[in-house]
Amino acid sequence: MSFNDQFELLLRARYPILYVPTLEEERIEAAIAAVAQTLGNRPIYTWDFVDGYQGNPNDTGFAQRNPLQALELVEKLSATTPAIVILRDFHRFLEDIAVSRKLRNLARLLKSQPKNLIVLAPELAIPNDLREILNVLDFPLPKSEEIRVEVEQLLGATGHRLSAKLLDNLVQSCQGLSLERIRRVLSRAIATHGQFQAEDIDLILEEKRQTIRQTQILDFYPAQEDMADIGGLDNLKDWLLRRGGAFSERARQYGLPHPRGLLLVGIQGTGKSLIAKAIAHHWHLPLLRLDVGRLFAGLVGESESRTRQMIQLSEALAPCVLWIDEIDKAFAGADGRSDAGTTSRVFGTFITWLAEKTSPVFVVATANNIQALPPELLRKGRFDEIFFVGLPSKEERQEIFAVHLVRLRPHNLKAYDLERLAYETPDFSGAEIEQSIIEAMHLGFSQNRDFTSDDILEAASQIIPLARTAQEQVQVLQTWAASGKARLASKHSTLSVRIQQQLQQPD
């Protein structure tokens, strides 16, 4: 049900006082006016603290700087004449005992009259004594259809038309922004170039960064990495490439649901975080990074409120990729024994959203310790798939060396013996391979020469890989993955090779 339909229904049902939390004051008032017109052009009275009542000649300026007097006007209106009274920023006065008492009296009176009070506020702040009489009605950010109409009108005024593909990309990029922000960023682009160009979509992403910074819960993470920056992991890459167009309008017409997300489990340093960044860059979606620690706050109920805010913001900025790094550390205490159940309640809200969400928010969660994850998180339906990211095989190590060396020495790649480097670094993860190259660069730089394959091998000989220092934990992870509880991200990882060898052995 749309906001207008729901709002009209509540007016017809004579809900006396509605509370609408939104920053889009102009847009919500236009929506209220549209509903009032469908209800027989019902009169609208609008009040704010500075100018008092506006719009009605008989009451213009009445109740300036007097919120209690603003409520008294409602009683003076005819008991049989329908009316809608809009009170801007009225949440600031709800703690006042006189205002609170007056609202409760009006709520009783208006049940028998065709009049409604609408409290408009930028945030949800309702005192306990008014929760029973105030009905909260969420006002969603503009949908793609509304954004498309606004964009076409604004661009039409300049006399320029966009290609269908660029228009679709523009509308998709604008999702999660208010109409005012959309107008502002498009006007900025047009003022710069005289028309909207494909590269101006970066301006829209900057507007989204501004929105996210103000919440201090999510980070807008710049993603520069591409699929080509990932060595190996062919199974996972194929899976992701098949879903590259799943957020398009063509996919909706085909009947495809939005992809839900991935849980990446594996050994530290194998590229799980890199995958999250590459997904966002390859799919041209904004990457939001959630630090779960920011959800938890000292006041009772605030952690749950922050969780709901995180969900609302993610859905408002959809389609997007929500990256949750090391989720096993975040919810290790989800049994609730150590913090009066706060972690358990936050976790419950989060996994319920994972299972029931229909918005195009692709969740990428990474974990190193599978034993610390609550079993509920691993149940089918939370994520589309669970992938195990294991240690790279010799062929994959060679590919990882090539990825780093092409980036660092693009014109001198042939000077490095990639096959030898891969052969001499068994049990190395991608992070450990990168570290050995960095150490070799320090060695070469200190001697005023370029680094060589021998320098890399010298550096690698000084590194003890995690596969040896944490051998038991790595073995537990590999045994868990080998039991078939997760898909292998790579066709040729050391674990894949070992499983294939076991399958080929005679019974």
Secondary structure, 3 states (H helix, E strand, C coil): CCHHHHHHHHHHCCCCEEEEECCCHHHHHHHHHHHHHHCCCCCEEEEECCCEEECCCCCCCCCCCCHHHHHHHHHHCCCCCCEEEEEECHHHHCCCHHHHHHHHHHHHHHCCCCEEEEEEECCCCCCHHHCCCEEECCCCCCCHHHHHHHHHHHHHCCCCCCCHHHHHHHHHHHCCCCHHHHHHHHHHHHHHHCCCCHHHHHHHHHHHHHHHHCCCCEEEECCCCCHHHCCCCHHHHHHHHHCCCCCCHHHHHHCCCCCCEEEEEECCCCCHHHHHHHHHHHHCCCEEEECHHHHCCCCCCHHHHHHHHHHHHHHHCCCEEEEECCHHHHCCCCCCCCCCCHHHHHHHHHHHHHHHCCCCEEEEEEECCHHHCCHHHHCCCCCCEEEEECCCCHHHHHHHHHHHHHHHCCCCHHHCCHHHHHHCCCCCCHHHHHHHHHHHHHHHHHCCCCCCHHHHHHHHHCCCCHHHHCHHHHHHHHHHHHHHHCEECCCCCHHHHHHHHHHHCCC
